[in-house]
Amino acid sequence: MKPYLLPVLLQVIGILVVLAEIFIPSFGLLALIALAVFSYSLYLVFTTVSSTAGLVFTGLDLILVPVCVVFGIENCWPNPLFP
């Protein structure tokens, strides 16, 4: 198995858990699980692939996770200004 497949899969699972946190109220438990999944994924990337790939993953996390949260919130609750 390629060493980068598991971290990429964990990143996708982390994003899905973050989106599930928007729709399912879990009092932060899903957010804690997502944080653990992202952390383990980054640990695997830094230790098995390379530090450059780890920095790329970290940069993509800093960009993509907030974008997914914003789009998830916009699709979850309708905006009263734009019916």
Residue pairs with C-beta under 8 A, 6 or more apart in sequence:
3 44
3 48
3 49
4 45
4 48
4 49
4 53
6 41
6 44
7 41
7 42
7 44
7 45
7 48
7 49
7 57
8 41
10 37
10 38
10 40
10 41
10 44
11 38
11 41
11 57
11 60
11 61
13 37
14 34
14 37
14 38
14 41
14 65
15 64
15 65
15 68
17 30
17 33
17 34
17 37
18 30
18 31
18 34
18 65
18 68
18 69
18 72
19 68
19 69
19 72
20 30
21 30
21 31
21 34
22 69
22 72
22 73
22 76
23 72
23 76
24 30
38 61
38 65
41 57
42 54
42 57
42 58
42 61
45 53
45 54
45 57
46 54
